Structures are given as structure tokens and as C-alpha cells.
Amino acid sequence: MTSAGYRVSVDHSKCTGCAQCYAACPNKVFVIENKKAVPVYQEKCVGCRSCVVRCPSGAITLTPRDVYSFFARFYSKH
């Protein structure tokens, strides 16, 4: 996968703003805004899952971008 190969999602109903994802991420994908993690630099995500492992509330998910591309192409044809 390329560095832009993953989509980072944060469930803000679960996020406590602890900044563990920010501390764990080697590429600094996250910023903390209004006491919530926001993945503003998603293009830097390499899919290492450090943020997912460190998040104590289970608020972060990573999804390969090619999954989104597949469904976008599929549904645009139907």
C-alpha cells in the first residue's frame, strides 16, 4: 500500500481526547481539536495501526482506501 492507502476514522462519540493516538502516530496524522482527535493529515497514514492499538476507547478505525474506491466504482455503475 502507498502512504495514502488508508482512511482513518474517529468515532467522536467514543473519543475521550486523551491524545494517545497523537502520541503513538509516527507520522502525526492527528491533531486534537475541541478535546477530540481529528485525522487531518490522512495522506500521511501508512496503516501501522499504532493509533488503533493505543486508543483506550476503541474510537479509531483504519480502512484500506481501495475498499472505498471499489464501492464508489460499483455504485456509480448501478
ZIPE-V158481 format. One record per residue. N is the residue number from 1. D_LAST is the distance of its C-alpha to the last C-alpha in whole Angstrom. Layout:
N & D_LAST
N & D_LAST
This chain:
1 & 28
2 & 29
3 & 30
4 & 27
5 & 25
6 & 25
7 & 24
8 & 27
9 & 27
10 & 30
11 & 30
12 & 32
13 & 33
14 & 35
15 & 36
16 & 40
17 & 40
18 & 43
19 & 42
20 & 42
21 & 38
22 & 40
23 & 43
24 & 41
25 & 38
26 & 40
27 & 38
28 & 38
29 & 35
30 & 36
31 & 38
32 & 39
33 & 39
34 & 40
35 & 41
36 & 37
37 & 36
38 & 33
39 & 32
40 & 32
41 & 32
42 & 29
43 & 29
44 & 33
45 & 31
46 & 32
47 & 31
48 & 34
49 & 34
50 & 37
51 & 36
52 & 34
53 & 38
54 & 40
55 & 38
56 & 40
57 & 38
58 & 35
59 & 33
60 & 31
61 & 28
62 & 27
63 & 23
64 & 23
65 & 21
66 & 19
67 & 17
68 & 16
69 & 15
70 & 13
71 & 11
72 & 10
73 & 9
74 & 7
75 & 5
76 & 6
77 & 4
78 & 0
